[in-house]
Amino acid sequence: MTVASSVVHEGLGRRAEDVNKPIIKYIVNVLSNEDFDFSDDGEGAFDALDELLVGAGCVSDFAECRSVCSIISEKFGKHGLVKAKPTVRSLSAPVRMDDGMDEKVAPKKKVERFYAAASYAGFDGSPRSASKAVRAKFSSESALILYALYQQATVGPCNAPEPSAWHAVEKSKWSSWKKLADMASTEAMRLFVKILEEEDPGWYSRASNFVSEPMVDVQMNQNSSIQPVVENGNSFPETKTISTENGSIVEVQDKGVVSEGFGSVVVYDQWTAPPVSGLHPKSRY
């Protein structure tokens, strides 16, 4: 365990043991970043982690959260973990997801990025989501927290009944989700993306370069064939259009077929009395 991790565990107390490890890892990474600014009395830590600490159950409320952030900030300073804030941002410094975005635009971008991350991780709504596809990409621990954060972001707090102990996997997923308590969906989205970035730093470039399979257009080749039509013993040539679709021949019936001979149709899409010739049929009764 690193010094920064020890400080965070010490600041959170025993409740740190009940929080998902990836969340603790994320908190440690945020606070130990060389560009992180704690500000006075840990206000920087409070601004960055307040919703996460309260939502994940690390603290009971925002008042306690402010106090804990102040304690952690002080301990980071005592251990020499707080570095001076550079006046000019380093080109190698990590860029936040919403840096440079207008406040009205940033939430939409965050949601779009979250769903892109969820799709990349395997949470696409299919039956195998959050199971085989996710376990194949991440460790079991990371897969559990990603599942929990996805559920928290899309469904909300866990209100599902606790699975039976016989179903170990489902019970683990339920427990991981339940630990998030009342974490806000926006915070769950943000944390989902951050953890994915830690597990797979190049995910966004690969997701952006992904090109889905192109849709195959059905090619219709029309061939005309002349077939004779026999009416009253007389043969008249009639052109029928035959459509070739994927190699199979399909006959197409057109509305405007003009029959040759007596009573040619000159008006379309209207009822026209057919020509009648010959003797009137006898009554059946």
Summary of the structure (lengths in Angstrom):
residues: 285
radius of gyration: 34.7
end to end distance: 104.3
largest distance: 116.7
contacts: 686
relative contact order: 0.09
helix: 46%
strand: 10%
